[in-house]
Amino acid sequence: KSEKMQTDVRNLFTWTLIARHLSSEIHLLNTFDSTQIEEISDQLNNIFYQNYQVEDRIQAVLNHHGIKYLEIKNFEKTPVDGYSFWDSNNPTIVVSKRYDRLDNYAFNIFHELGHIALHLKPNTSSNFIDANGNSSHEESKEEREANDFAQKRLRRGIQLDKMFARWSTPFTAANFLKELSYTHKINLGILVGQYQKYCENYTICRNLLEKIN
C-alpha cells in the first residue's frame, strides 16, 4: 500500500477479504504455466495497442492462461491499485482502476503478472498488495522486480530510452511518439506515459493519454 496516502487499515482489510471471496467463486479449467509468460504478455500488449473492449478481452486472455481476474473498486482511504495472490490451483490478479487511464491500468496488470511469475509461482503462500506512490527507497526487492517486469513488458522489450534520447524537444514529440507507436505496436497512451517518466515531466503530450475503452 502507499505510504504517501492516508490508509484506513480496516477498509483495506475488507477490500482484500472481498477479493479473496470473489476469487474463490471463480473456477477455471486451465492452470497457469509460467513458460507462457511471453505469450501472455504479447497477447495483453496487442489488446492494449488496439484499446477496445479492453477489460473483457484481458479477462478472457488471463482466464485462458489459468489466471483469475477481478476488478474491485477501492474503498475510501484505500489507495490500492492491485493485489495478487494464489487461490487454490490458480493465481489471481485484482485491480481497482483508481485511474481510468490505459497506461496506468496496463502497468498494474503487468506488475501483478510479474508478482505471479517471479514471486507467487515459487511461493504460493505469499500475496502482494500494491499502490503507486512509493519512492524507490520504500520499495521492497519484490516490488522493484515487479516494476522492472512491468516496464519491460509494457515496452515490448524495446530499448525506448535510446529512442527517447534522440528527441531533444519534448513538447513537440507528438508525431515522434505516434510513429514509435505505429512501428512497434505499442499503445500511444502507454508510450506517452513512458516518455513522460523518461523526461520526468508529466505535462508532456497529456492530450495523447488514453482512457480505457
C-alpha positions as CSV (number, residue, x, y, z in Angstrom):
1,K,0.0,0.0,0.0
2,S,1.1,3.6,-0.5
3,E,2.9,5.3,2.4
4,K,2.2,8.7,0.9
5,M,-1.6,8.5,1.3
6,Q,-3.7,8.0,4.4
7,T,-4.9,4.4,4.5
8,D,-7.8,3.1,6.5
9,V,-6.5,-0.3,7.6
10,R,-10.0,-1.7,8.2
11,N,-11.1,-0.7,4.7
12,L,-8.0,-2.2,3.2
13,F,-8.6,-5.5,5.1
14,T,-12.2,-5.6,4.0
15,W,-11.2,-4.9,0.4
16,T,-8.8,-7.9,0.4
17,L,-11.4,-10.1,2.1
18,I,-13.9,-9.3,-0.7
19,A,-11.2,-10.0,-3.3
20,R,-10.4,-13.4,-1.7
21,H,-14.1,-14.3,-1.5
22,L,-14.9,-13.4,-5.1
23,S,-11.8,-15.2,-6.3
24,S,-12.9,-18.4,-4.5
25,E,-16.1,-18.3,-6.6
26,I,-14.2,-18.4,-9.9
27,H,-13.4,-21.8,-11.2
28,L,-11.0,-22.2,-14.1
29,L,-10.4,-25.3,-16.1
30,N,-6.9,-24.2,-17.2
31,T,-3.8,-24.0,-14.9
32,F,-1.1,-21.3,-15.0
33,D,2.1,-22.2,-16.9
34,S,5.0,-19.8,-16.3
35,T,6.6,-20.8,-19.5
36,Q,3.8,-19.0,-21.4
37,I,4.6,-15.6,-19.8
38,E,6.0,-14.1,-23.1
39,E,2.9,-15.3,-25.0
40,I,0.6,-13.9,-22.4
41,S,2.5,-10.6,-22.4
42,D,2.3,-10.4,-26.2
43,Q,-1.5,-11.0,-26.2
44,L,-2.0,-8.4,-23.5
45,N,0.0,-5.8,-25.4
46,N,-2.0,-6.4,-28.6
47,I,-5.2,-5.7,-26.6
48,F,-3.7,-2.6,-25.1
49,Y,-2.5,-1.4,-28.5
50,Q,-5.9,-1.8,-30.0
51,N,-7.7,-0.4,-27.0
52,Y,-11.2,-1.7,-27.5
53,Q,-13.3,-3.9,-25.2
54,V,-10.1,-4.0,-23.2
55,E,-11.3,-5.3,-19.8
56,D,-13.4,-8.2,-21.2
57,R,-10.5,-9.2,-23.5
58,I,-7.9,-9.0,-20.8
59,Q,-10.1,-11.2,-18.6
60,A,-10.5,-13.7,-21.4
61,V,-6.8,-14.0,-22.0
62,L,-5.8,-14.3,-18.4
63,N,-8.5,-16.9,-17.7
64,H,-7.4,-18.9,-20.7
65,H,-3.9,-19.0,-19.2
66,G,-5.2,-20.1,-15.8
67,I,-5.2,-16.7,-14.1
68,K,-8.2,-15.4,-12.3
69,Y,-9.0,-11.8,-12.9
70,L,-11.2,-9.3,-10.8
71,E,-11.9,-5.6,-10.8
72,I,-12.9,-4.2,-7.4
73,K,-13.3,-0.5,-6.8
74,N,-11.1,0.7,-4.0
75,F,-12.8,2.0,-0.9
76,E,-12.4,5.4,0.8
77,K,-8.8,5.9,2.1
78,T,-7.8,2.6,0.4
79,P,-5.2,3.7,-2.2
80,V,-4.7,0.3,-3.7
81,D,-4.0,-0.3,-7.4
82,G,-3.5,-4.1,-7.5
83,Y,-3.5,-7.3,-5.5
84,S,-2.1,-10.7,-6.4
85,F,-2.3,-14.0,-4.6
86,W,-2.6,-17.7,-5.2
87,D,-6.1,-19.2,-4.8
88,S,-6.4,-23.0,-4.8
89,N,-4.8,-24.1,-8.1
90,N,-4.7,-20.6,-9.8
91,P,-3.1,-17.2,-9.3
92,T,-5.4,-14.2,-9.0
93,I,-5.0,-10.6,-10.3
94,V,-7.2,-7.9,-8.8
95,V,-7.1,-4.3,-10.0
96,S,-9.0,-1.3,-8.6
97,K,-8.8,1.0,-11.6
98,R,-8.2,4.0,-9.4
99,Y,-7.3,5.9,-12.5
100,D,-9.2,5.4,-15.8
101,R,-6.1,5.6,-17.9
102,L,-4.9,2.8,-20.1
103,D,-1.2,3.3,-19.3
104,N,-1.8,3.1,-15.6
105,Y,-4.1,0.1,-16.0
106,A,-1.7,-1.8,-18.2
107,F,1.2,-1.2,-15.8
108,N,-0.8,-2.6,-12.9
109,I,-1.8,-5.7,-14.9
110,F,1.8,-6.4,-15.8
111,H,3.0,-5.5,-12.3
112,E,0.8,-8.2,-10.8
113,L,1.6,-10.6,-13.5
114,G,5.3,-10.0,-12.6
115,H,4.5,-10.9,-9.0
116,I,2.8,-14.1,-10.2
117,A,5.7,-15.2,-12.4
118,L,8.6,-14.1,-10.1
119,H,7.2,-14.5,-6.6
120,L,4.0,-16.4,-6.3
121,K,4.8,-19.3,-8.6
122,P,7.7,-20.4,-6.3
123,N,5.9,-19.4,-3.1
124,T,2.1,-19.7,-3.4
125,S,1.6,-18.7,0.3
126,S,2.7,-15.1,-0.5
127,N,0.5,-12.2,-1.6
128,F,1.1,-8.7,-2.7
129,I,-0.9,-5.5,-2.2
130,D,0.3,-2.7,-4.4
131,A,-0.2,1.0,-4.9
132,N,1.6,3.7,-6.9
133,G,3.4,6.4,-5.0
134,N,6.2,4.7,-3.1
135,S,9.6,6.1,-3.6
136,S,12.4,3.7,-4.6
137,H,13.9,3.5,-1.1
138,E,10.5,2.4,0.3
139,E,10.1,-0.4,-2.3
140,S,11.0,-3.9,-1.4
141,K,13.1,-6.1,-3.6
142,E,9.9,-7.9,-4.8
143,E,8.3,-4.6,-5.7
144,R,11.3,-3.4,-7.7
145,E,11.4,-6.7,-9.6
146,A,7.7,-6.5,-10.4
147,N,8.2,-2.9,-11.5
148,D,11.1,-3.9,-13.8
149,F,9.0,-6.8,-15.2
150,A,6.1,-4.4,-16.0
151,Q,8.4,-1.8,-17.5
152,K,10.0,-4.4,-19.8
153,R,6.6,-5.9,-20.9
154,L,5.0,-2.5,-21.5
155,R,7.8,-1.6,-23.8
156,R,7.7,-5.0,-25.6
157,G,11.3,-5.5,-24.8
158,I,12.3,-2.5,-26.9
159,Q,15.0,-0.1,-25.6
160,L,12.8,3.0,-25.7
161,D,15.1,5.2,-23.7
162,K,17.7,5.2,-26.5
163,M,14.9,6.3,-28.9
164,F,13.6,8.9,-26.5
165,A,17.1,10.4,-26.2
166,R,17.1,11.3,-29.9
167,W,14.2,13.7,-29.4
168,S,15.6,16.9,-27.8
169,T,12.4,18.9,-27.8
170,P,9.8,17.0,-25.7
171,F,6.9,19.4,-26.2
172,T,7.0,18.7,-29.9
173,A,7.2,15.0,-29.5
174,A,3.7,14.1,-30.6
175,N,4.4,12.9,-34.1
176,F,7.6,11.2,-33.0
177,L,5.6,9.2,-30.4
178,K,2.9,8.4,-32.9
179,E,5.5,7.0,-35.3
180,L,7.0,4.9,-32.5
181,S,3.6,3.6,-31.5
182,Y,2.8,2.5,-35.1
183,T,6.2,1.0,-35.7
184,H,6.4,-1.1,-32.6
185,K,2.7,-1.7,-31.9
186,I,2.8,-0.1,-28.5
187,N,-0.3,1.8,-27.5
188,L,0.2,5.6,-27.9
189,G,-1.0,6.4,-24.4
190,I,1.4,3.9,-22.9
191,L,4.2,5.4,-24.9
192,V,3.3,8.9,-23.7
193,G,3.3,7.7,-20.1
194,Q,6.8,6.1,-20.6
195,Y,8.1,9.3,-22.3
196,Q,6.8,11.5,-19.5
197,K,8.5,9.3,-17.0
198,Y,11.8,9.4,-19.0
199,C,11.6,13.2,-19.2
200,E,10.4,13.5,-15.6
201,N,7.7,15.9,-16.8
202,Y,4.1,14.7,-16.7
203,T,2.7,17.6,-18.7
204,I,4.2,16.5,-22.0
205,C,1.6,15.3,-24.6
206,R,-1.1,14.9,-21.9
207,N,-3.7,15.1,-24.7
208,L,-2.4,11.8,-26.1
209,L,-3.0,9.8,-22.9
210,E,-5.8,7.3,-23.5
211,K,-8.7,6.2,-21.4
212,I,-9.7,2.5,-21.2
213,N,-12.1,1.6,-24.0
